């Protein structure tokens, strides 16, 4: 029997990495694409993840992007699909989760799916169809004041009814407690009643394995990364992550570099800790603006002159007061673009010189460096810190550790270097 391959359409980059990480930790081998990715993915991959920037965009755009992603995933051999959105269902009545779900159902010639945003390990639960954040109804949580998507209702059936064309229904917690067969029977009954979207009550991570079993045959499911964990856990029968992580683990061969372009509190602490352990050099904004080309060569030459291990560090990281001064002097956008441009040039130059591993701090910085290195997709490897895996490029001998702002603890840069293997 041909194994099934799941195609995941995630509504933002962090969400994509999030669900990919949960699936790997539950035993699935996962490839994540940048844009539309390379021509092909490894044969043994269980799931392919595409990330969009559709969370807050108008429904029409989100639908078009999601349908294009669906077609791309079908090309790559996926035969089941997962629309991944945030566990806080960041979507008001004008939101696009309903329209995207309707469009994906229509494209797959289906009329029924599930709505499962719960992520109990992060305090997101669903009971009687209502979404809770750390035990507080969504519309009483911090999400009620979200700048882009203020959530004024916690009831997922009403939220779907307001956005989508079809009929919502509920799989109540009593049914989930009765097990996967009971959930399947309930889903069949709801379908017979003309329900299009079944909201799934979920209070614990192990409920998600029950639900993963119950929905594993559906052509389309929708939800948060918790359901991704449940699906992987059910289909690999808890076989564990070791095998799955190996596909994305960083190789020992070749040198490594730490690039820090984040100014978050945690990154400042990480840079300070790593300054005690490895050769380091500050990236000056004035020099980045003056002659980025020459400065990038100077920095790359400095890196080449340092011992290989521990990996040398280039950092633009500044404490909040200094950062404010720099930004006041040069302009926020101008300063950050200059820094990003130099990091991109340094990374590209050192990759040409045989560097194989880049440990990068900063969400935007990570995006720029990944782009400069020409990476079109990667396999997800072992987690250095929660939510930050090593990833290995598909089409080049390159591994990346991409850490946004506050992720990881103080020893992150040193810890990342403990994962190399032959
Ligand atoms: P985070 O994940 O912490 O938000 P990002 O990389 O997304 O980190 O954003 C940090 C931004 O700050 C980047 O655009 C980076 O170029 C910019 N930056 C970093 N260091 C400096 C600096 N010394 N002066 C001005 N801007 C900087």
Boltz pocket constraint, residues with backbone or C-beta under 6 A from the ligand:
constraints:
  - pocket:
      binder: B
      contacts: [[A, 260], [A, 261], [A, 262], [A, 263], [A, 264], [A, 267], [A, 283], [A, 285], [A, 316], [A, 317], [A, 318], [A, 323], [A, 326], [A, 327], [A, 332], [A, 335], [A, 336], [A, 337], [A, 339], [A, 340], [A, 361], [A, 362], [A, 363], [A, 364], [A, 365], [A, 366], [A, 403], [A, 404], [A, 405], [A, 406]]
      max_distance: 6.0
